[in-house]
Amino acid sequence: MAPHDADGSSRSWQRDHPWAIVYDRISTDPRLGALLWRIGVGSGVGVLHRIAAAELAELPAGAQVLDIPCGGGIALRDLPRDHRLRYLAADISPAMLTRTRGEARALGLDGVETVEMDVGDLPLPDDSVDLVLAFTSLHCFPDPRAAVGEFGRVLLPGGRLALSTMVTDGPLRFRGLWVGGRVAGVLGPGCSRVELKRWLAEDGFTDVEVRPAGGLTYVTATRS
Ligand SMILES: C[S@@+](CC[C@H](N)C(=O)[O-])C[C@H]1O[C@@H](n2cnc3c(N)ncnc32)[C@H](O)[C@@H]1O
C-alpha cells in the first residue's frame, strides 16, 4: 500500500491520524465545522458541493463515478437519493471508508461501493470512469503528479475531472496551515497552479477551469 509514499503523508491518513478525525468533523459539521472551515480555508465548503452537484447532474444513468479520496463521504451529499450511477468511493484509509458508509446510510443512499485504494496506483482499467471527484486532495498526497496521471488514465475520453487542492503558489495567509500540515505529516509536497495546469495539459485534459477560493483551488477539466 502507498507505493509512492516517500514522505509518509498517505501512511498518516491510512492510520487515521488524529488530524483525520478532526478534519472529518470540520468538513461535515454544518455549523461550528463550517465556520472553522471558512476560517481555516478562507472559503465555504459550499463551493465543493456546488461543483460536485453540477458535475453529477450531467451524468447519464449507469455512468461510473470515482470519488477519491472520498474521506468521510462529503460528496455523497450531492448525490440524489434516486441516483442511477455507479458510485465508487475510494480512499487509502479504512477508517474514512467506514465513515463514508455511515454517511451513505445516514443519507439513505444505495449503490455506493467503498474500496481501499491508493490514488497513485489505481486498480482500475484505462478509460473506465466518467467522472473523477478528487476534492481537498492533491496536497495530501506524496506524489500529486502520479495522482493526476492516474485520473487521466482511468477517465474515458470526454470524462470529467473535478478536484480541489491547496497550491504552493496560493495566498500567503494560508502558508501556516500548509507548514503545520507538513510538520504533522499529513500533507505532501503539493504543487503550484502552473504545475497542475501543465500536468493536465500533458495528460490530455482540455476545458481546464481554475477557480481559486481562499486557500483552495478548484479545477474542472475534460479528458480529451
Ligand atoms: C483532506 S481529506 C479530503 C477528503 C474528501 N475528499 C473531502 O473533501 O473531505 C484527504 C483524504 O485523502 C486520503 N488519502 C491520503 N493519501 C491517499 C492516497 N495515497 N490514496 C488515496 N487516498 C489518500 C486521506 O485518507 C483523506 O481521506
The ligand as a MOL file (V3000), in Angstrom:
LIG
                    3D

  0  0  0     0  0            999 V3000
M  V30 BEGIN CTAB
M  V30 COUNTS 27 29 0 0 0
M  V30 BEGIN ATOM
M  V30 1 C -8.3030 16.2820 3.3280 0
M  V30 2 S -9.0440 14.6940 3.1130 0 CHG=1
M  V30 3 C -10.2130 15.0200 1.8070 0
M  V30 4 C -11.3530 14.0330 1.7950 0
M  V30 5 C -12.5770 14.4640 0.9810 0
M  V30 6 N -12.3560 14.4220 -0.4470 0
M  V30 7 C -13.0300 15.8360 1.3950 0
M  V30 8 O -13.0180 16.7650 0.5660 0
M  V30 9 O -13.4250 15.9910 2.5480 0 CHG=-1
M  V30 10 C -7.7520 13.8170 2.3160 0
M  V30 11 C -8.0440 12.3470 2.1130 0
M  V30 12 O -7.0070 11.7870 1.3030 0
M  V30 13 C -6.8580 10.4320 1.6840 0
M  V30 14 N -5.5920 9.9550 1.1440 0
M  V30 15 C -4.3340 10.3320 1.5220 0
M  V30 16 N -3.4220 9.7000 0.7530 0
M  V30 17 C -4.1010 8.9200 -0.1220 0
M  V30 18 C -3.7180 8.0380 -1.1790 0
M  V30 19 N -2.4230 7.8400 -1.4800 0
M  V30 20 N -4.6800 7.3810 -1.8550 0
M  V30 21 C -5.9920 7.5740 -1.5440 0
M  V30 22 N -6.4220 8.3930 -0.5640 0
M  V30 23 C -5.4880 9.0690 0.1340 0
M  V30 24 C -6.9710 10.5030 3.1870 0
M  V30 25 O -7.2130 9.2700 3.7990 0
M  V30 26 C -8.1020 11.5030 3.3830 0
M  V30 27 O -9.3470 10.8640 3.4490 0
M  V30 END ATOM
M  V30 BEGIN BOND
M  V30 1 1 1 2
M  V30 2 1 2 3
M  V30 3 1 2 10
M  V30 4 1 3 4
M  V30 5 1 4 5
M  V30 6 1 5 6
M  V30 7 1 5 7
M  V30 8 2 7 8
M  V30 9 1 7 9
M  V30 10 1 10 11
M  V30 11 1 11 12
M  V30 12 1 11 26
M  V30 13 1 12 13
M  V30 14 1 13 14
M  V30 15 1 13 24
M  V30 16 1 14 15
M  V30 17 1 14 23
M  V30 18 2 15 16
M  V30 19 1 16 17
M  V30 20 1 17 18
M  V30 21 2 17 23
M  V30 22 1 18 19
M  V30 23 2 18 20
M  V30 24 1 20 21
M  V30 25 2 21 22
M  V30 26 1 22 23
M  V30 27 1 24 25
M  V30 28 1 24 26
M  V30 29 1 26 27
M  V30 END BOND
M  V30 END CTAB
M  END
